[in-house]
Amino acid sequence: MEQKLAELKSDFVRLQGDIEKIESIGGDVTQSVKQLDALEKEIAVVRAELAKARNRKD
């Protein structure tokens, strides 16, 4: 789970950079923003699952 979270965060940062580049040349970022939103939601789900797993250990 922690590995998946790290990968999602990495993808998120990469996509943010891509969006900035696309915006700087006046490109359409609609699809990229949708992907970013989906990543945010997935990160939230994984974080919640990690929190549950940690609480079970305590």
C-alpha positions as CSV (number, residue, x, y, z in Angstrom):
1,M,0.0,0.0,0.0
2,E,2.7,2.4,0.9
3,Q,4.5,1.7,-2.4
4,K,1.3,2.3,-4.3
5,L,0.8,5.6,-2.5
6,A,4.4,6.7,-3.4
7,E,3.7,5.8,-7.1
8,L,0.5,7.8,-7.1
9,K,2.2,10.8,-5.5
10,S,4.9,10.6,-8.2
11,D,2.4,10.4,-11.0
12,F,0.6,13.4,-9.4
13,V,3.7,15.5,-9.4
14,R,4.6,14.5,-12.9
15,L,1.1,15.3,-14.2
16,Q,1.2,18.7,-12.4
17,G,4.4,19.5,-14.3
18,D,2.9,18.4,-17.6
19,I,-0.1,20.6,-17.0
20,E,2.1,23.6,-16.3
21,K,4.0,23.0,-19.6
22,I,0.8,22.6,-21.6
23,E,-0.7,25.7,-20.1
24,S,2.5,27.7,-20.8
25,I,2.1,27.0,-24.5
26,G,-1.6,27.7,-24.5
27,G,-2.7,24.1,-24.8
28,D,-5.9,22.5,-23.6
29,V,-5.4,20.9,-20.2
30,T,-8.9,19.6,-19.7
31,Q,-8.1,15.9,-20.0
32,S,-4.9,16.3,-17.8
33,V,-6.9,18.1,-15.1
34,K,-9.4,15.2,-15.1
35,Q,-6.6,12.8,-14.7
36,L,-5.2,14.9,-11.8
37,D,-8.6,14.9,-10.1
38,A,-8.8,11.1,-10.5
39,L,-5.3,10.7,-9.0
40,E,-6.3,12.9,-6.0
41,K,-9.3,10.7,-5.3
42,E,-7.2,7.5,-5.6
43,I,-4.6,9.0,-3.3
44,A,-7.3,9.7,-0.7
45,V,-8.6,6.2,-1.0
46,V,-5.2,4.6,-0.5
47,R,-4.4,7.0,2.4
48,A,-7.7,5.9,4.1
49,E,-6.9,2.2,3.6
50,L,-3.4,2.8,5.1
51,A,-4.9,4.6,8.1
52,K,-7.4,1.7,8.6
53,A,-4.5,-0.8,8.4
54,R,-2.4,1.1,10.9
55,N,-5.3,1.4,13.3
56,R,-5.8,-2.3,13.2
57,K,-2.2,-2.8,14.2
58,D,-2.6,-0.6,17.3
